[in-house]
Amino acid sequence: MNIQKELLSLLDEILGLNGRAASFSADTPLLGAIPELDSMAVVAIITSLEERFGLVVEDDEIEGSTFATVGSLVDFVSGKLDS
């Protein structure tokens, strides 16, 4: 499974980016850089991550740094899948 590809698809869908996420790289900033990524979108992304990847995100695991870039979010999901 290509986590980054799945994650970009999820971001595009939830944030309504109309395909813009396909051009994102691991260094693409997210939180604070994409207006569509507000607090409600973060909740929707977390819920979708849990459903799509079959993982559980605890409240104390949610930090702004997780959503800093595409790469940091991919790393978070990878870490959850490895544990």
C-alpha positions as CSV (number, residue, x, y, z in Angstrom):
1,M,0.0,0.0,0.0
2,N,1.3,3.4,-0.9
3,I,0.4,5.4,2.2
4,Q,1.3,8.8,0.7
5,K,-0.9,8.2,-2.4
6,E,-3.8,7.0,-0.2
7,L,-3.4,10.0,2.1
8,L,-3.3,12.5,-0.8
9,S,-6.5,10.9,-2.2
10,L,-8.1,11.2,1.2
11,L,-7.0,14.9,1.6
12,D,-8.3,15.8,-1.8
13,E,-11.6,14.2,-1.1
14,I,-12.2,15.6,2.4
15,L,-10.9,19.1,1.7
16,G,-12.5,19.4,-1.7
17,L,-9.2,20.2,-3.5
18,N,-10.5,19.1,-6.9
19,G,-7.3,17.1,-7.7
20,R,-4.8,19.7,-6.3
21,A,-3.5,17.2,-3.8
22,A,-2.1,15.0,-6.6
23,S,0.7,17.6,-7.0
24,F,1.6,17.6,-3.3
25,S,5.0,16.2,-2.2
26,A,6.2,15.1,1.3
27,D,7.4,18.7,1.9
28,T,4.1,20.3,1.1
29,P,2.9,22.3,4.1
30,L,-0.6,21.5,5.3
31,L,-1.8,23.2,8.6
32,G,-1.8,26.9,8.1
33,A,-1.0,26.7,4.4
34,I,-4.2,25.2,3.0
35,P,-7.2,27.3,3.9
36,E,-9.5,24.3,3.6
37,L,-7.7,22.5,6.4
38,D,-9.5,23.9,9.5
39,S,-10.2,22.2,12.8
40,M,-13.3,20.5,11.5
41,A,-11.4,19.2,8.6
42,V,-8.7,17.8,10.9
43,V,-11.4,15.8,12.8
44,A,-12.8,14.5,9.4
45,I,-9.3,13.5,8.3
46,I,-8.6,11.6,11.6
47,T,-11.9,9.8,11.3
48,S,-11.2,8.9,7.7
49,L,-7.6,7.7,8.5
50,E,-9.1,5.4,11.1
51,E,-11.6,4.0,8.6
52,R,-9.3,3.7,5.6
53,F,-6.2,2.4,7.4
54,G,-7.9,0.5,10.2
55,L,-6.1,2.3,12.9
56,V,-7.1,4.1,16.1
57,V,-5.9,7.6,16.9
58,E,-6.0,8.5,20.6
59,D,-6.8,12.1,21.6
60,D,-3.4,12.5,23.2
61,E,-1.7,11.6,19.9
62,I,-3.1,14.6,18.0
63,E,-0.6,17.4,17.7
64,G,-0.3,20.3,15.2
65,S,3.1,18.9,14.2
66,T,1.4,15.8,12.8
67,F,-0.4,18.0,10.3
68,A,2.6,20.2,9.5
69,T,3.4,18.6,6.1
70,V,2.3,15.8,3.9
71,G,5.4,13.9,5.1
72,S,4.7,14.4,8.8
73,L,1.2,13.0,8.3
74,V,2.5,10.1,6.3
75,D,5.1,9.4,9.0
76,F,2.3,9.4,11.6
77,V,0.1,7.0,9.7
78,S,3.2,4.7,9.0
79,G,4.1,4.7,12.7
80,K,0.5,3.8,13.6
81,L,0.5,0.9,11.1
82,D,3.8,-0.4,12.3
83,S,2.8,-0.5,16.0
